[in-house]
């Protein structure tokens, strides 16, 4: 099987594509897999590191307001399928799969026009512009939230597959993780904003550690992020004498930490939510307001409507609102258990297998 995958810009698009690639290779070690991205995105770091060939198409996202800067962007959008056709002729894929981002547009559309089987995978609750546009051409639209189907014009194409997560998340032992990080019975709070750090989350969580964590019988781990770690050295040092809190730059053992926790405080990226669902973790979600189409808020709202999380918009985030919410949850075991069960109910643990089966069926029909 020869598979061409395309997803670019952010890790939220690239990592699902990498997960799909790894599942294909696990099932079919002889499969030939390559990626298509842009010269600008994170794919240029993440894809080669995993040993996959990366082709480039020169395309950028449209600026969502009237501006002359859109003229060269539109020109690239029109001409990029020409480059895409050259890639198709060189690699000769049996199937082309897009996982979102504007990098997917030219190669998936060109493949569909050429009669090559195509599919797209949408990670977010509300599909992005690229997914909506490509849904007219592709054979299958794989969605991660049941609620996403209503936004796809031809709903007969949609298949609920969920978001693929790391095997470490699926196999982590909660009991041993708990014993490793919190050997006693006190509640464990885990919080993080992102690999580089989220300033507003750090502002309020550091104050929360000083005012709430220090005076309560809990243990709290907070990942402040690489960039924020460097600029907040004095703040971190001032909190170092709080014995029931640890501040890290980055969490390298996230599946274990998450499995051990009682409450997770974090952003609402699609893959993070999939991990929370698989592990059944009650969460306080603080969506990033700085993402396209406010995707994180819409993702979080789906979980909130299912009773699986609490939701604080960043504009409403204060140490006091966070403290009140944590206090209410930790004093209500029944509420926490309900949130845990509701998270579990939303989980799709066999996402990679579902995606692989769709790929197999499409290539066999070729």
C-alpha positions as CSV (number, residue, x, y, z in Angstrom):
1,X,0.0,0.0,0.0
2,X,1.3,3.5,-0.9
3,X,-0.2,6.2,1.3
4,X,0.2,10.0,1.0
5,X,-0.7,11.9,4.2
6,X,-1.1,15.7,4.4
7,X,-1.7,17.8,7.5
8,X,0.3,20.9,8.3
9,X,0.8,24.0,10.3
10,X,0.3,22.8,13.9
11,X,0.9,19.7,15.9
12,X,-2.9,19.3,16.1
13,X,-3.0,18.4,12.4
14,X,0.4,16.7,12.1
15,X,0.3,14.3,15.1
16,X,-2.9,12.6,14.0
17,X,-1.3,12.0,10.6
18,X,1.8,10.5,12.2
19,X,-0.4,8.3,14.4
20,X,-2.2,7.1,11.2
21,X,1.1,6.4,9.5
22,X,2.4,4.4,12.4
23,X,-0.8,2.3,12.6
24,X,-0.5,1.5,8.9
25,X,3.1,0.4,9.2
26,X,2.3,-1.7,12.3
27,X,-0.4,-3.5,10.2
28,X,1.5,-3.5,6.9
29,X,5.3,-3.2,7.5
30,X,5.8,-3.0,3.7
31,X,3.6,0.0,3.2
32,X,5.2,3.1,1.6
33,X,4.2,6.3,3.3
34,X,5.1,9.9,2.5
35,X,3.8,13.3,3.7
36,X,2.9,16.6,2.0
37,X,3.2,19.9,3.9
38,X,4.2,23.5,3.4
39,X,7.7,24.9,3.8
40,X,6.6,26.9,6.8
41,X,4.9,24.6,9.4
42,X,5.9,22.3,12.2
43,X,5.7,19.4,9.9
44,X,9.2,20.3,8.7
45,X,10.5,19.4,12.2
46,X,8.1,16.6,13.2
47,X,7.8,14.5,10.0
48,X,11.5,14.0,9.1
49,X,12.2,13.2,12.8
50,X,9.9,10.1,12.4
51,X,11.8,9.1,9.2
52,X,9.1,9.9,6.6
53,X,9.7,11.7,3.3
54,X,8.1,15.2,3.2
55,X,7.0,16.8,0.0
56,X,6.1,20.5,-0.1
57,X,3.3,22.6,-1.7
58,X,3.6,26.4,-1.3
59,X,0.3,27.4,0.1
60,X,-0.8,29.6,3.0
61,X,-4.0,30.2,4.9
62,X,-6.3,33.1,3.9
63,X,-6.2,36.1,6.2
64,X,-9.8,36.4,7.4
65,X,-10.3,40.1,6.7
66,X,-10.1,42.2,3.6
67,X,-6.4,42.9,2.8
68,X,-4.2,43.0,-0.3
69,X,-2.0,40.4,1.4
70,X,-4.6,37.8,0.3
71,X,-3.8,38.3,-3.4
72,X,-0.5,36.3,-3.4
73,X,-2.1,33.8,-1.0
74,X,-5.0,33.3,-3.4
75,X,-2.6,32.9,-6.3
76,X,-0.7,30.1,-4.4
77,X,-4.1,28.4,-3.6
78,X,-4.9,28.4,-7.3
79,X,-1.5,27.3,-8.6
80,X,-0.6,24.8,-5.8
81,X,-2.7,21.9,-7.3
82,X,-0.2,22.0,-10.2
83,X,2.6,21.1,-7.8
84,X,0.3,18.6,-6.1
85,X,-0.2,16.8,-9.4
86,X,3.6,16.5,-9.8
87,X,3.8,14.9,-6.4
88,X,1.0,12.5,-7.2
89,X,2.7,11.5,-10.5
90,X,6.0,10.9,-8.7
91,X,4.8,9.0,-5.6
92,X,1.8,7.2,-7.2
93,X,-0.3,6.8,-4.0
94,X,-3.0,4.2,-3.6
95,X,-4.8,6.7,-1.3
96,X,-4.4,10.3,-0.1
97,X,-5.5,11.3,3.4
98,X,-5.7,14.9,4.7
99,X,-5.7,15.7,8.4
100,X,-6.5,19.3,8.2
101,X,-4.8,22.6,7.7
102,X,-4.5,24.5,4.4
103,X,-1.6,22.1,3.4
104,X,-4.2,19.4,2.8
105,X,-6.2,21.4,0.3
106,X,-4.2,21.1,-3.0
107,X,-3.0,17.5,-2.6
108,X,-6.3,16.0,-1.5
109,X,-8.3,17.9,-4.2
110,X,-5.8,17.0,-6.9
111,X,-6.0,13.3,-5.9
112,X,-9.8,13.3,-5.9
113,X,-9.9,14.9,-9.3
114,X,-7.4,12.2,-10.5
115,X,-9.7,9.4,-9.3
116,X,-7.4,8.4,-6.4
117,X,-9.2,7.3,-3.2
118,X,-9.3,10.1,-0.7
119,X,-10.3,10.7,2.9
120,X,-10.0,13.5,5.4
121,X,-9.8,13.4,9.2
122,X,-11.3,16.2,11.2
123,X,-10.0,16.5,14.8
124,X,-12.2,19.3,16.1
125,X,-15.9,19.4,17.0
126,X,-16.7,22.1,14.3
127,X,-14.9,21.3,11.1
128,X,-12.5,23.8,9.7
129,X,-12.7,25.6,6.3
130,X,-10.4,23.1,4.6
131,X,-12.5,20.1,5.8
132,X,-15.7,21.7,4.7
133,X,-14.3,22.5,1.2
134,X,-12.7,19.1,0.7
135,X,-15.8,17.2,1.9
136,X,-17.4,17.8,-1.5
137,X,-14.6,15.9,-3.3
138,X,-13.4,13.1,-1.0
139,X,-14.7,9.6,-0.5
140,X,-14.9,9.6,3.3
141,X,-14.9,12.3,6.0
142,X,-13.7,10.9,9.3
143,X,-14.9,12.8,12.3
144,X,-13.9,12.8,16.0
145,X,-17.0,14.2,17.5
146,X,-20.5,12.9,16.8
147,X,-21.7,16.5,16.7
148,X,-19.4,17.3,13.7
149,X,-21.6,15.5,11.2
150,X,-24.2,18.3,11.1
151,X,-21.6,20.6,9.5
152,X,-20.8,18.3,6.6
153,X,-22.9,18.8,3.5
154,X,-23.0,15.1,2.5
155,X,-23.5,13.3,5.8
156,X,-23.5,9.9,4.1
157,X,-19.7,10.3,3.8
158,X,-19.1,10.9,7.5
159,X,-17.7,8.2,9.7
160,X,-17.2,8.6,13.5
161,X,-13.6,7.5,14.2
162,X,-12.4,9.7,17.1
163,X,-8.9,11.1,17.5
164,X,-6.0,8.6,17.6
165,X,-3.9,8.8,20.8
166,X,-0.5,7.5,21.8
167,X,-0.4,3.8,22.7
168,X,1.1,4.9,26.1
169,X,-2.3,6.6,26.9
170,X,-4.2,3.4,26.1
171,X,-2.0,1.1,28.1
172,X,-0.9,3.2,31.2
173,X,-1.6,1.5,34.5
174,X,-3.5,4.0,36.7
175,X,-2.7,2.2,40.0
176,X,1.1,2.2,39.5
177,X,1.0,5.8,38.2
178,X,-0.9,6.9,41.3
179,X,1.6,5.1,43.6
180,X,4.5,6.8,41.8
181,X,3.4,10.4,42.0
182,X,1.0,10.5,45.0
183,X,1.7,7.6,47.4
184,X,-0.9,8.8,49.9
185,X,-4.6,9.4,49.4
186,X,-4.7,13.2,48.9
187,X,-6.1,14.6,45.7
188,X,-3.6,15.1,42.8
189,X,-4.1,18.2,40.6
190,X,-2.3,18.4,37.2
191,X,-2.2,21.6,35.2
192,X,-0.5,22.7,32.0
193,X,-1.0,25.2,29.2
194,X,1.2,24.0,26.3
195,X,4.8,23.0,25.5
196,X,6.0,26.6,25.3
197,X,3.6,27.9,28.0
198,X,0.3,29.9,28.2
199,X,0.8,33.2,29.9
200,X,-2.7,33.7,31.3
201,X,-2.9,30.2,32.6
202,X,0.5,30.5,34.2
203,X,-0.4,33.9,35.7
204,X,-3.4,32.5,37.5
205,X,-2.1,29.0,38.3
206,X,1.0,30.3,40.0
207,X,-1.2,32.5,42.1
208,X,-3.5,29.5,42.7
209,X,-0.4,27.5,43.9
210,X,0.5,30.3,46.3
211,X,-2.9,30.8,47.7
212,X,-4.8,27.5,47.4
213,X,-2.4,24.6,46.9
214,X,-0.1,25.8,49.8
215,X,-2.9,25.8,52.3
216,X,-4.8,22.6,51.2
217,X,-4.1,18.9,51.6
218,X,-3.5,18.3,47.8
219,X,-0.5,17.6,45.6
220,X,-0.2,19.8,42.5
221,X,2.0,19.5,39.4
222,X,2.1,22.4,37.0
223,X,4.0,22.5,33.7
224,X,4.8,26.1,32.9
225,X,6.3,25.6,29.4
226,X,9.8,26.1,28.0
227,X,9.5,29.8,27.2
228,X,7.7,30.8,30.3
229,X,10.2,28.8,32.4
230,X,13.0,31.0,31.2
231,X,11.2,34.3,31.9
232,X,9.7,33.4,35.3
233,X,12.8,32.1,37.1
234,X,12.3,34.4,40.1
235,X,8.6,33.5,40.5
236,X,9.3,29.8,40.3
237,X,12.1,30.1,42.9
238,X,9.8,32.0,45.3
239,X,7.3,29.1,45.2
240,X,9.9,26.4,45.6
241,X,9.3,26.1,49.4
242,X,5.7,24.9,48.9
243,X,6.3,21.2,49.5
244,X,3.0,19.9,48.0
245,X,3.6,21.6,44.6
246,X,6.1,21.1,41.8
247,X,6.6,23.4,38.9
248,X,8.2,21.8,35.8
249,X,9.2,23.3,32.5
250,X,7.7,20.3,30.5
251,X,6.0,17.1,31.3
252,X,7.7,14.2,29.6
253,X,5.6,11.5,31.2
254,X,2.1,13.0,30.5
255,X,0.2,9.7,30.2
256,X,1.4,8.6,33.6
257,X,0.8,12.0,35.2
258,X,-2.7,12.3,33.7
259,X,-3.6,8.8,34.7
260,X,-2.6,9.5,38.3
261,X,-4.5,12.8,38.6
262,X,-7.9,13.6,40.1
263,X,-8.4,16.9,38.3
264,X,-6.7,18.1,35.1
265,X,-6.6,21.9,34.3
266,X,-5.6,22.5,30.7
267,X,-6.4,23.9,27.3
268,X,-8.9,22.2,25.0
269,X,-6.9,20.9,22.0
270,X,-8.6,18.0,20.3
271,X,-5.8,15.4,21.1
272,X,-5.6,16.5,24.7
273,X,-9.4,16.0,25.0
274,X,-9.1,12.5,23.4
275,X,-6.5,11.6,26.0
276,X,-8.8,12.9,28.9
277,X,-11.6,10.8,27.5
278,X,-9.6,7.6,27.2
279,X,-8.4,8.0,30.8
280,X,-11.7,9.3,32.1
281,X,-10.3,12.4,33.7
282,X,-12.5,15.2,35.2
283,X,-11.1,18.4,33.8
284,X,-11.3,22.2,34.1
285,X,-10.8,23.4,30.5
286,X,-9.5,26.8,29.7
287,X,-9.7,27.0,25.8
288,X,-7.1,29.1,24.0
289,X,-8.8,32.2,22.5
290,X,-6.0,32.5,19.9
291,X,-6.9,29.6,17.6
292,X,-8.6,29.6,14.3
293,X,-12.4,29.7,14.4
294,X,-12.3,29.4,18.2
295,X,-12.0,25.6,17.8
296,X,-10.9,24.9,21.4
297,X,-14.0,26.6,23.0
298,X,-16.3,24.6,20.7
299,X,-14.5,21.4,21.5
300,X,-14.7,22.2,25.3
301,X,-18.4,23.1,25.0
302,X,-19.2,19.6,23.6
303,X,-17.6,18.0,26.7
304,X,-19.3,20.5,29.0
305,X,-22.7,19.7,27.4
306,X,-22.1,16.0,28.1
307,X,-21.3,16.8,31.8
308,X,-17.6,15.7,31.4
309,X,-15.8,18.9,32.3
310,X,-16.0,22.4,33.7
311,X,-15.3,25.3,31.4
312,X,-13.7,28.7,32.1
313,X,-13.1,31.1,29.2
314,X,-9.7,32.8,29.5
315,X,-11.4,36.2,29.8
316,X,-13.1,34.9,33.0
317,X,-10.1,33.2,34.4
318,X,-8.9,34.4,37.8
319,X,-7.2,32.7,40.8
320,X,-10.5,33.0,42.6
321,X,-12.7,31.4,39.9
322,X,-10.2,28.6,39.6
323,X,-10.0,28.1,43.4
324,X,-13.7,28.1,43.8
325,X,-14.2,25.5,41.0
326,X,-11.4,23.2,42.3
327,X,-12.8,23.4,45.8
328,X,-16.3,22.6,44.7
329,X,-15.1,19.6,42.7
330,X,-12.8,18.2,45.4
331,X,-15.6,18.4,48.0
332,X,-18.1,16.5,45.8
333,X,-16.9,13.0,45.1
334,X,-20.2,12.1,43.4
335,X,-19.7,15.0,40.9
336,X,-16.2,13.9,40.2
337,X,-17.3,10.3,39.6
338,X,-20.1,11.5,37.3
339,X,-17.6,13.6,35.3
340,X,-15.2,10.6,35.1
341,X,-18.0,8.3,33.8
342,X,-19.1,10.9,31.2
343,X,-15.5,11.3,30.0
344,X,-15.3,7.6,29.6
345,X,-18.6,7.4,27.7
346,X,-17.2,9.9,25.1
347,X,-14.0,8.0,24.5
348,X,-13.2,6.1,21.3
349,X,-10.3,3.8,22.2
350,X,-10.0,2.1,18.9
351,X,-9.7,5.2,16.8
352,X,-6.5,4.0,14.9
353,X,-8.2,0.7,14.1
354,X,-11.3,2.4,12.7
355,X,-9.2,4.7,10.5
356,X,-7.1,1.8,9.2
357,X,-10.2,-0.2,8.3
358,X,-11.6,2.7,6.3
359,X,-8.2,3.1,4.5
360,X,-8.2,-0.6,3.7
361,X,-11.7,-0.6,2.3
362,X,-11.1,2.5,0.1
363,X,-7.9,1.0,-1.4
364,X,-9.5,-2.4,-2.0
365,X,-12.3,-0.6,-3.9
366,X,-9.8,1.1,-6.2
